[in-house]
Amino acid sequence: LEETTPEACCQRELQSREGMFVNREACLTGIERFQNRQGCYTVILNSFETYVYLAGALAIGVLAIELFAMIFAMCLFRGIQ
């Protein structure tokens, strides 16, 4: 029983369906160096991890601006009365 690697698992120079294979023959014979071994879930999770801190900082910044706007509105309201 010969185990073959699907062509979709082979690494490409550009990470797209049109990119050229890095080494198609070596990949299909089972050399792991030329294969994609991570699943889609892992790749997506790793790409989101880089932006989590940026999103958190952005949310804290928006929260601070909203808080100052609310305090300013309260001060204006007290000044009218």
FENLINGI-V893374 format. One line per field, one symbol per residue. ss: DSSP state (@ for helix, = for strand, . for the rest). A space follows every 50 residues. Layout:
# FENLINGI-V893374
ss->???
This chain:
# FENLINGI-V893374
ss->......@@@=.=........=..@@@@@@..@@@=....@@@@@@@@@@@ @@@@@@@@@@@@@@@@@@@@@@@@@@@@@@.
